[in-house]
Amino acid sequence: MKIGVISDIHIPVATKSLPPKVLELFKQCDLIVHAGDAVERSVIDTLRSIKETVAVHGNMDSLELKNTLPLKAVFVAEGKNIGVTHGHGVADDILDAVAGVFKKQKLDIIIFGHSHKPFKKIVNGVLYFNPGSVSDVVHAPYRSVGIIEIKDGKIRSEIVKIDQ
């Protein structure tokens, strides 16, 4: 299973639309995960028109999205338990903050956003994965999305730089 991961798009504030490269990349995925801060509903609708999409709301999302998308989501893909949350908190303690959201759940992968900084690290057997931001280079080193592949019980993850 191939999962496209995206967060912190901030449409229409930081960008007007999703880059074509992201749309093409996600067409090759089996599932899309959005970790918050789409800002407008149209972003989620666009992602859902490409593939099935699991989405949570972030701190900058519209009231409509905050009322219709959950704060966190948990699902199983290829036998792996995956949690998704936006990740409110300062950058220094964001891993503790996102882990705390799922403290009573056994997860293999925790997907989060918020900091705009791409991140992937295994801590105590759990992959913590932030795809970065597809629209911001002020707080992030570059624009990016992520891909997580689960095959034969193994998890592989990568950050994909997006040139606009």
Summary of the structure (lengths in Angstrom):
residues: 164
radius of gyration: 14.2
end to end distance: 27.2
largest distance: 40.5
contacts: 570
relative contact order: 0.20
helix: 21%
strand: 32%
